Amino acid sequence: MSTARIPQLDLSDYSKGTPAQRERFIAAFGDGIKAFGFVSLTHHGVDDALIRRTYADAATLFALPSEAKHALEVPGGGGQRGYTGYGKEHAKNRAVGDMKEFFHIGRDLAQGHPRAGAYGNNVWPKELKTFKENSLALFQALDGAASVMLRALADYFKVPQGTFSDMAREGNSILRIIHYPPLKKRFIPGAVRAAEHEDINLITLLCESTSSGLEILTRQGDWIAVEALKGQIVVDSGDMLSRVTNEVVPATTHRVVNPKSADDDIERYSMPFFVHPYPDCSLAVLDACTSQDNPARYPPMTADAFLRQRLKEIGLMK
């Protein structure tokens, strides 16, 4: 296991800092995403108390009887809203499911919005009084923080500041609330809590989890442990960002490993926020990321077509 550490930066240096602080942040943030694919950020504007309340709701949600949770599944929805059962999702090119269950909250659009039909409707557990309020508030806070990060990334590439954030405006982003039960009760032979994979989307924001286990694969081929400490959010790069930047920013492989001892075999919760473009957004390679030595590697493709392709690969859509 490598002793390397991902960069830790202060997002307020970009959002509220002096011109010099902004320039230093832009350089360090972009270099960190290129080198590691993961960067840890403080002063991101997401209320820690809101994160705590949502985790408390999550514990109540996943403690519901099995039939109550399965009643929150959305048939044929590719797992994009509501509950997805234990072991159902697997990493690309793996047959064994991950040892987790999760719940998805998507963008809550007004009735009649042009994209409401494409995104589908959220479902809410009637047993939890505060779940809808807290999870939607967290969604909105993370969505706002992600927009700031995407503008900083555009500044790094010296492209119009809205290049990435406009892709994600009213995008099909997802808040995933994950429960990893103790394995002594629900072990699947040959499985891990989350097998090595790359995220599908532009960037992912990871609120601090309730216990350790996240590891990333560095560009040098070493696995390093990554944890968002109290007050931090970890951001990582996904396949869609890699595609539009022509692999100048590679998507970073990561995993959640199994507990290393019986004492560590406890419940784990995490809440990644997957930042997606709007469905008909083009994932064409940016001209700024091509050169004679690195011509465009991918043809244009819409975000929705790319998402559907990947959901089939991980077992969430037929």
C-alpha positions in Angstrom: 0.0 0.0 0.0 1.4 3.3 -1.0 1.9 6.2 1.5 1.0 8.8 -1.1 -1.8 11.2 -0.1 -4.3 13.1 -2.3 -4.1 16.9 -2.3 -6.2 18.7 0.4 -7.4 22.2 -0.7 -9.7 24.9 0.5 -12.5 25.6 -1.9 -13.1 29.0 -0.4 -9.7 30.1 -1.9 -11.5 29.8 -5.2 -14.9 31.1 -4.3 -13.9 33.9 -1.9 -10.2 34.3 -2.2 -7.9 36.9 -3.6 -6.9 36.7 -7.3 -3.6 35.1 -6.2 -5.4 32.5 -4.0 -7.8 31.7 -6.8 -4.9 31.1 -9.2 -3.1 28.9 -6.8 -6.3 26.9 -6.2 -7.0 26.5 -9.9 -3.5 25.1 -10.5 -3.5 22.8 -7.5 -7.0 21.5 -8.1 -6.5 20.8 -11.8 -3.1 19.2 -11.2 -4.5 17.1 -8.4 -7.4 15.8 -10.6 -5.0 15.0 -13.4 -2.4 13.3 -11.1 -4.7 11.4 -8.7 -8.3 11.9 -10.0 -9.2 12.6 -6.3 -8.9 15.8 -4.3 -10.1 16.6 -0.8 -11.8 19.9 -0.2 -12.6 21.9 2.9 -14.9 25.0 3.2 -17.1 23.6 0.5 -20.3 25.1 1.8 -22.2 21.9 2.7 -23.5 21.9 6.2 -22.0 19.1 8.3 -25.2 19.0 10.5 -27.2 18.3 7.3 -24.9 15.4 6.4 -25.3 14.0 9.9 -29.1 14.2 9.7 -29.2 12.5 6.4 -27.0 9.7 7.7 -29.4 9.3 10.7 -32.3 9.0 8.2 -30.3 6.4 6.2 -29.8 4.2 9.2 -33.5 4.2 9.8 -34.2 3.6 6.1 -32.0 0.5 5.7 -33.3 -0.9 9.0 -36.8 -1.2 7.5 -38.1 -4.7 6.8 -37.1 -6.1 3.4 -40.6 -5.9 2.0 -40.8 -2.2 2.8 -37.5 -1.5 1.1 -38.3 -3.5 -2.0 -41.6 -1.6 -2.3 -39.4 1.5 -3.0 -37.8 -0.1 -6.1 -38.7 1.5 -9.5 -39.2 -1.3 -12.0 -37.4 -0.7 -15.3 -35.8 2.5 -14.1 -32.2 1.3 -14.2 -31.8 2.0 -10.5 -31.9 5.7 -11.1 -34.5 6.4 -8.4 -35.4 4.6 -5.2 -34.1 1.4 -3.7 -31.6 -1.1 -5.2 -31.2 -4.3 -3.3 -28.2 -6.0 -1.8 -25.8 -7.6 -4.3 -27.7 -6.4 -7.4 -25.1 -3.9 -8.8 -21.8 -5.3 -10.0 -18.7 -3.6 -11.3 -18.1 -3.5 -15.1 -16.7 -6.9 -16.3 -17.5 -8.6 -13.0 -20.3 -11.2 -12.5 -20.4 -11.1 -8.7 -22.5 -8.4 -7.1 -21.2 -5.8 -4.7 -22.1 -6.3 -1.0 -24.2 -3.2 -0.6 -27.7 -1.9 -1.0 -28.5 1.7 -1.8 -31.1 4.4 -2.4 -31.1 7.0 -5.1 -32.5 10.5 -5.0 -32.5 12.5 -8.3 -33.2 16.0 -9.3 -36.7 17.0 -8.1 -38.2 18.8 -11.1 -41.5 20.6 -11.1 -44.5 18.9 -12.8 -44.4 19.9 -16.5 -40.7 20.5 -16.6 -39.4 19.5 -20.1 -37.0 16.9 -18.5 -39.3 15.5 -15.8 -40.4 12.6 -18.0 -36.8 11.7 -18.9 -35.6 11.7 -15.3 -38.6 10.0 -13.6 -39.9 10.7 -10.2 -38.3 10.3 -6.8 -40.0 7.8 -4.4 -40.1 8.5 -0.7 -40.4 6.1 2.3 -43.6 7.0 4.1 -42.1 5.6 7.3 -39.4 8.4 7.5 -40.8 11.9 8.3 -37.6 13.9 7.6 -35.9 11.8 4.8 -37.3 13.8 1.9 -36.5 17.2 3.4 -33.0 16.3 4.4 -32.0 14.4 1.3 -33.3 17.0 -1.1 -31.5 19.8 0.9 -28.3 17.8 0.7 -28.8 17.2 -3.0 -29.1 20.9 -3.6 -26.1 21.8 -1.4 -23.9 19.3 -3.2 -25.2 20.4 -6.6 -24.1 24.0 -5.7 -20.7 22.9 -4.5 -20.2 20.8 -7.7 -20.9 23.8 -9.9 -18.2 25.8 -8.2 -15.7 22.9 -8.7 -16.6 22.6 -12.3 -16.0 26.3 -13.0 -12.6 26.0 -11.4 -11.8 23.0 -13.6 -12.8 25.1 -16.7 -10.5 27.8 -15.6 -7.7 25.3 -15.3 -8.3 24.2 -18.9 -8.6 27.8 -20.0 -12.0 27.2 -21.6 -15.1 29.3 -21.0 -16.0 29.1 -17.3 -19.4 27.5 -17.9 -18.0 24.7 -20.1 -18.5 21.9 -17.5 -21.0 23.5 -15.1 -23.4 24.2 -18.0 -23.3 20.5 -18.9 -24.5 19.7 -15.4 -27.1 22.5 -15.0 -30.4 20.7 -14.5 -28.4 17.5 -15.2 -29.4 14.0 -14.3 -27.3 14.0 -11.1 -27.9 11.4 -8.4 -27.4 11.3 -4.6 -26.7 7.7 -3.7 -27.1 6.7 -0.1 -25.2 3.4 0.5 -25.5 0.8 3.2 -22.8 -1.8 3.6 -24.0 -4.4 6.2 -21.6 -6.3 8.4 -20.3 -9.2 6.2 -20.5 -11.8 8.9 -24.3 -11.8 8.2 -24.4 -11.4 4.4 -21.1 -12.5 2.9 -21.2 -13.3 -0.9 -18.3 -15.6 -1.9 -15.9 -13.9 -4.2 -17.4 -10.4 -3.6 -16.2 -7.2 -2.1 -18.1 -4.3 -0.7 -17.5 -2.3 -4.0 -15.3 -3.9 -6.6 -12.8 -1.7 -8.4 -14.5 0.6 -10.9 -14.6 4.1 -12.4 -17.6 6.4 -11.9 -19.8 7.0 -15.0 -20.4 10.7 -14.6 -18.4 14.0 -14.8 -17.3 14.3 -11.1 -18.4 12.7 -7.9 -18.6 14.4 -4.5 -18.0 12.1 -1.5 -19.3 13.2 1.9 -17.3 11.7 4.7 -18.3 8.0 5.2 -19.0 6.5 8.6 -16.0 4.2 8.5 -12.9 3.4 6.4 -12.6 1.2 3.3 -12.3 3.5 0.2 -9.1 3.0 -1.8 -7.9 4.5 -5.1 -5.5 3.2 -7.7 -2.8 5.8 -8.4 -1.4 6.4 -11.9 1.7 4.5 -10.7 -0.4 1.4 -10.1 -0.5 1.6 -6.2 -3.6 1.4 -4.1 -3.9 4.1 -1.4 -6.5 4.6 1.2 -8.7 7.8 0.9 -11.0 9.1 3.6 -13.0 12.3 3.7 -12.3 13.6 7.3 -14.8 15.7 9.2 -15.5 18.8 7.3 -14.1 17.5 4.1 -15.6 16.4 0.8 -13.6 14.3 -1.6 -14.1 15.0 -5.3 -13.1 12.5 -8.0 -13.2 12.4 -11.8 -15.5 10.1 -13.8 -15.7 8.5 -17.3 -17.6 11.4 -18.8 -15.1 13.9 -17.7 -12.3 11.7 -19.0 -14.1 11.4 -22.4 -14.6 15.1 -22.9 -11.1 15.9 -21.9 -9.7 13.3 -24.2 -8.2 11.4 -21.3 -6.1 14.3 -20.2 -8.1 13.7 -17.0 -8.3 9.9 -16.7 -11.2 8.4 -14.7 -9.7 7.0 -11.5 -10.2 3.4 -10.5 -11.4 3.0 -6.9 -13.0 0.4 -4.6 -14.3 -0.2 -1.1 -12.5 -3.1 0.4 -13.8 -5.6 2.9 -13.1 -5.2 6.6 -9.7 -6.5 7.5 -10.7 -8.0 10.9 -13.8 -9.1 12.8 -13.5 -5.9 14.9 -13.7 -3.8 11.7 -16.7 -5.7 10.4 -19.3 -3.0 11.2 -22.0 -1.3 9.2 -20.7 1.3 6.8 -22.7 4.2 5.2 -21.5 6.6 2.5 -23.2 9.2 0.3 -21.6 9.9 -3.1 -23.2 12.6 -5.2 -22.8 11.7 -8.9 -22.7 14.8 -11.1 -24.3 14.1 -14.5 -24.9 16.2 -17.6 -28.4 16.7 -18.9 -29.5 13.8 -21.1 -29.0 15.3 -24.6 -25.7 17.0 -23.7 -22.9 16.1 -26.2 -19.9 14.4 -24.8 -17.8 15.6 -27.7 -14.1 15.9 -27.0 -13.0 19.5 -26.2 -10.8 21.1 -28.8 -8.6 22.4 -25.9 -7.8 18.8 -25.0 -6.6 17.7 -28.5 -3.3 18.1 -30.2 -1.2 16.5 -33.0 0.1 14.1 -30.4 -3.3 13.5 -28.8 -6.0 13.6 -31.4 -9.7 13.1 -30.4 -10.0 9.5 -29.1 -13.9 9.4 -29.1 -16.7 10.3 -31.5 -19.5 12.5 -30.2 -22.1 10.8 -28.0 -24.9 12.0 -25.8 -24.7 11.7 -22.0 -27.9 9.7 -22.0 -26.6 7.1 -24.5 -23.4 6.8 -22.5 -25.2 6.4 -19.2 -27.5 3.7 -20.6 -24.6 1.8 -22.0 -22.9 1.8 -18.6 -26.0 0.9 -16.7 -26.3 -2.2 -18.8 -22.6 -3.1 -18.1 -23.1 -2.9 -14.3 -26.3 -4.9 -14.2 -28.8 -2.1 -13.5 -30.5 -2.0 -16.9 -31.3 -4.7 -19.4 
